[in-house]
Amino acid sequence: MQTTMKEQLQNTYPPVLSLENIRVILRISKRKAAWMLHNGYIKCTINEKKTRNYQIKIDDLFEYIDKAESMDPSIQLPSGLFTSRKSKTHHKESSVIAPCIIHQKPSDDFRDWISDEWYDIDEMLPLKDVPKLIGYNVKTIQRWAHQKALKTVWHQNHLFTTRDWVIDFLATEGYKVQNKSLLHTRLLLQYYNQ
């Protein structure tokens, strides 16, 4: 975890955190936070009281965040466990919540870094190829295009975007996405860990 983020959390929160503090810091639901605490994903003390029964040391939260940032498989959550949608198919890929760095806006050199990483990718991309690049569903990509968050052009009855426009999206609007795809998360982690 970045030292500045750690210091910011230590200055903002008490040494012993509550369930609500964990929920706010990790930007997850109360149900998911309670499940993670109860199942040992984040070390805590569980009291017998009906309310405020979780006590989490801030250092234990930092340990979890470090594991999440390194994509430690031991903290992968079962996919679909916290969704209200009923689905007949289950995703095989579990998710790792990497809380602090993921919701931070990338710095100005992010564009240069990702341009260097993607030097071998075609400049013009059909919109249907963008999910392979950043890991989101085609309908999600189309929604972003419709909302003008991701620039696109029509050519011969197909939507196209450019590599630079995808990079612009990731550097501006992309960091606001709450549930980032695994590819997007890995990309951000590579950038922050360089």
C-alpha positions in Angstrom: 0.0 0.0 0.0 1.2 3.5 -0.8 2.6 5.3 2.3 0.5 8.4 1.7 -2.7 6.4 1.5 -1.8 4.6 4.7 -1.0 7.9 6.5 -4.3 9.4 5.3 -6.3 6.5 6.6 -4.4 6.6 10.0 -5.1 10.3 10.3 -8.8 9.9 9.4 -9.8 6.7 11.3 -9.2 5.5 14.8 -6.8 2.6 15.5 -9.7 0.2 16.0 -12.2 0.2 13.2 -15.9 -0.7 13.1 -17.8 -2.6 10.4 -19.0 0.8 9.0 -15.5 2.1 8.8 -14.5 -1.0 6.8 -17.5 -0.6 4.5 -16.6 3.0 3.8 -12.9 2.5 3.2 -13.3 -0.5 0.9 -16.5 0.9 -0.8 -18.5 -2.3 -0.4 -21.8 -3.2 1.0 -22.4 -3.7 4.8 -23.4 -7.3 4.0 -20.2 -8.0 2.1 -18.0 -6.4 4.8 -19.7 -8.4 7.5 -19.3 -11.6 5.5 -15.6 -10.9 4.9 -15.0 -10.2 8.6 -17.0 -13.2 9.8 -15.1 -15.5 7.4 -11.7 -14.3 8.3 -10.7 -12.4 5.1 -9.9 -9.5 7.4 -8.7 -10.3 10.9 -11.0 -9.0 13.6 -12.4 -9.5 17.1 -16.1 -10.5 17.1 -18.0 -9.7 20.3 -21.2 -11.2 21.5 -23.0 -7.8 21.4 -25.9 -7.3 18.9 -24.5 -4.1 17.6 -20.9 -3.0 16.9 -19.7 -6.5 17.4 -16.7 -6.3 15.0 -13.5 -4.6 16.1 -10.8 -4.4 13.4 -7.3 -3.1 14.0 -6.2 -0.7 11.3 -3.0 -2.7 10.8 -5.1 -5.8 10.0 -7.0 -3.8 7.4 -3.6 -2.6 5.9 -2.6 -6.3 5.7 -5.7 -7.1 3.8 -5.2 -4.2 1.4 -1.6 -5.3 0.8 -2.9 -8.8 -0.1 -5.6 -7.3 -2.3 -3.1 -5.1 -4.2 -0.8 -8.1 -4.8 -3.8 -10.1 -6.1 -3.3 -12.7 -3.4 -5.5 -15.7 -4.4 -6.2 -16.5 -0.7 -8.6 -13.5 -0.4 -10.6 -14.1 -3.6 -14.3 -13.9 -2.9 -16.8 -16.3 -4.5 -18.2 -14.7 -7.6 -21.9 -13.8 -7.5 -22.2 -14.3 -3.7 -23.3 -10.7 -3.1 -25.5 -10.0 -6.1 -29.3 -9.8 -6.0 -29.6 -11.1 -9.5 -30.6 -14.7 -10.0 -28.4 -16.4 -12.5 -28.4 -19.9 -13.9 -24.7 -19.6 -14.7 -22.0 -19.0 -12.2 -18.8 -17.2 -13.1 -15.7 -19.2 -12.5 -13.5 -16.1 -11.9 -13.5 -14.8 -8.4 -13.0 -11.2 -7.5 -10.4 -9.5 -5.4 -11.2 -6.1 -3.9 -8.2 -3.9 -4.1 -9.7 -0.9 -2.4 -7.4 2.1 -2.0 -5.5 2.4 -5.2 -8.3 1.3 -7.4 -10.6 4.3 -6.7 -7.8 6.8 -7.0 -7.5 8.9 -10.1 -4.4 7.9 -12.1 -1.7 10.5 -12.3 -0.9 12.4 -15.5 1.8 9.9 -16.6 -0.7 7.1 -16.7 -1.5 7.9 -20.4 2.1 7.6 -21.4 2.6 4.4 -19.4 -0.4 2.7 -20.9 0.5 3.9 -24.4 3.8 2.2 -23.9 2.1 -1.0 -22.6 -0.3 -1.1 -25.6 2.2 -0.1 -28.3 1.4 -3.3 -30.3 -2.4 -2.9 -30.3 -4.1 -1.7 -33.4 -4.9 2.0 -33.5 -8.5 1.5 -34.7 -10.6 -1.0 -32.8 -14.1 -2.4 -33.4 -16.1 -1.8 -30.3 -16.6 -5.6 -30.0 -12.8 -6.0 -29.5 -12.6 -3.5 -26.5 -13.8 -6.1 -23.9 -10.7 -8.2 -24.7 -8.6 -5.2 -23.9 -10.2 -4.0 -20.6 -12.4 -6.9 -19.5 -15.9 -5.4 -19.5 -19.0 -6.8 -21.1 -19.8 -5.6 -24.7 -23.1 -4.0 -23.4 -21.2 -2.1 -20.8 -18.8 -0.8 -23.4 -21.8 0.2 -25.6 -23.4 2.0 -22.7 -20.3 4.0 -22.1 -20.2 4.8 -25.8 -23.8 5.9 -25.8 -23.2 8.1 -22.7 -20.2 9.6 -24.6 -17.8 8.5 -21.8 -16.0 6.5 -24.5 -15.6 8.1 -27.8 -16.7 6.1 -30.9 -17.4 6.6 -34.6 -19.7 4.8 -37.0 -18.0 3.1 -40.0 -19.9 0.8 -42.4 -22.7 0.2 -39.8 -20.2 -0.7 -37.0 -19.0 1.2 -34.0 -15.2 1.8 -33.8 -13.0 3.4 -31.2 -9.3 4.1 -31.1 -6.6 2.9 -28.7 -6.1 6.5 -27.6 -9.8 7.0 -26.9 -9.8 3.8 -24.7 -6.7 5.2 -22.9 -8.5 8.5 -22.4 -11.5 6.7 -21.0 -9.4 4.8 -18.5 -7.5 7.9 -17.4 -10.6 10.0 -16.9 -14.0 8.2 -16.5 -12.7 4.6 -16.0 -11.3 5.2 -12.5 -14.9 6.0 -11.4 -16.2 2.5 -12.2 -17.0 0.9 -8.8 -16.8 -2.7 -9.8 -13.7 -2.9 -12.0 -13.0 -5.9 -14.2 -10.1 -8.2 -13.4 -8.2 -6.9 -16.5 -8.8 -3.3 -15.5 -7.7 -4.0 -11.9 -4.6 -5.8 -13.1 -3.7 -2.9 -15.4 -4.0 -0.4 -12.6 -2.0 -2.6 -10.2 0.8 -2.9 -12.8 0.8 0.9 -13.1 0.9 1.6 -9.4 3.5 -1.1 -8.7 5.9 -0.1 -11.4 
